[in-house]
Structures are given as structure tokens and as C-alpha cells.
Amino acid sequence: MAGAGFKPPLKGAFISVEGGDGAGKTTQIEKLADALRGLGHEVVTTREPGGSLGAEAIRQLLVTGDEDRWSPLTEALLMYAARADHLEKTIEPALNRGAVVITDRFADSTMAYQGVAGALGPQTVEALHKLVIGERGPDLTLILDAPIDQTLSRADTSDGEARFENKGDEFQRKVRQGFLDIADAAPRRCAVIDARGGIGEVAARINEIVKARLPHLYS
């Protein structure tokens, strides 16, 4: 699922941030958004599942309840239903006006969580991706990576949205490997970021990669 990108006006870009639960995505998205706003860009931050009114309603079905509430196939179908609305209502309008869009998770999460860890298989996820997304996709994907004993220990489950965190360590190990395999298969789009260390250290690594991959944002 390399994706050809939305090809927005030169001043904009579509960036996805991926990684296992507790990898620090939310914090690092805020840091990156602040940095890009400081350069004069309009930055839209969003998330999956969610990011639009319809997608947020679907989110509640996916992230709450018992870990075996849905099969991997049902999860993937719900994820792509939410993603279709998210694209239509939030992402594409922002890109069309030249904004930078940074999303906390996108299609790679479905491949890692449902396709790999959920054993649905890459072919099924690829078929859904082709149907719903086609050639649309991020210009850059940042995969925050750290050992799961570190990420799970700092995952925030206080909001009751812990359905995937509750699937266990082996599931999370498969998710992590799934993301690393995605990065290996799509090196032009993906960059693996070492998520260990302080917030400032990780933010500096991210800024370096974004500047190198999307230099027009810094010109």
C-alpha cells in the first residue's frame, strides 16, 4: 500500500504517523504541528479511526468493549468505512486548500492490526484498500518504533478506549513487526523513527526526517 499521494498544492502535504499503542504518536504530532505552524503553514491534525463526524461514531464501535467483540474482518470493514468518511469530509478538503494534514494512524494501521496481528491476511486488506483508497495516500509516513514493554507501559487507557491494548503482548509484538515490514516494503514513503528517549529527542528525529523528505515545507 505504498500510495501515490494526493499531490496537493506544493505548500501542503499529507503525513501519517503510525506505531503501536503507547508509541507517543499524539505528543509527537502536536510537536510537529506546532513546528510547521511556526513556518506559516495551515496544519490540520486528525486521527483514525475518527477524524470526521461519521468516522468518530464508528470509532466508538471499534475501540470500546471486549477485545473479541469483532472479528478481524469486521474490524477491517469498519475501519475502511470510517476511513472513507474521514477522507471525504476532512482530509481531502484540507489538502485541496493547501494545508498540511497530519493524521494519527491511517491505512497502515489496518494492515498491521487486522491484516498481520489479526491474521486476516494482506490480500484481504489490500483488496479493501484498493476499493476505498485506490492510489490516494500519504506523502510521508512516520512509524514510531520502540520495544513493546516500553510502549505498553505508557499507553493511555484512562478514556476506556483500551480494546486493542487488551489483546495482549503477543498481539502487540505482531503489530510492531507488521509496521516494520510495511516500512521495509515502502521505503520511499515510510521512515522508521526511534521512539525511545525524551520527547525533545524524538521530535528532533522527526523534524530531521520531515525536512529531508518534504523540503518544500521548510523553504
C-alpha positions, 0 to 999 in steps of 0.5 A: 500500500505504498500510495501515490499521494494526493499531490496537493498544492506544493505548500501542503502535504499529507503525513501519517504517523503510525506505531503501536499503542503507547508509541507517543504518536499524539505528543509527537504530532502536536510537536510537529504541528506546532513546528510547521505552524511556526513556518506559516503553514495551515496544519490540520491534525486528525486521527483514525479511526475518527477524524470526521463526524461519521468516522468518530461514531464508528470509532466508538464501535471499534475501540470500546468493549471486549477485545473479541467483540469483532472479528478481524474482518469486521474490524477491517470493514469498519475501519475502511468505512470510517476511513472513507468518511474521514477522507471525504469530509476532512482530509481531502478538503484540507489538502485541496486548500493547501494545508498540511494534514497530519493524521494519527494512524491511517491505512497502515494501521489496518494492515498491521492490526487486522491484516498481520496481528489479526491474521486476516491476511494482506490480500484481504486488506489490500483488496479493501484498500484498493476499493476505498483508497485506490492510489490516494495516500500519504506523502510521508509516513512516520512509524514510531518504533520502540520495544513493546514493554516500553510502549505498553507501559505508557499507553493511555487507557484512562478514556476506556478506549483500551480494546486493542491494548487488551489483546495482549503482548503477543498481539502487540509484538505482531503489530510492531513487526507488521509496521516494520515490514510495511516500512521495509516494503515502502521505503520511499514513503515510510521512515522508521523513527526511534521512539525511545528517549525524551520527547525533545529527542524524538521530535528532533528525529522527526523534524530531521526526517520531515525536512529531508523528505518534504523540503518544500515545507521548510523553504 
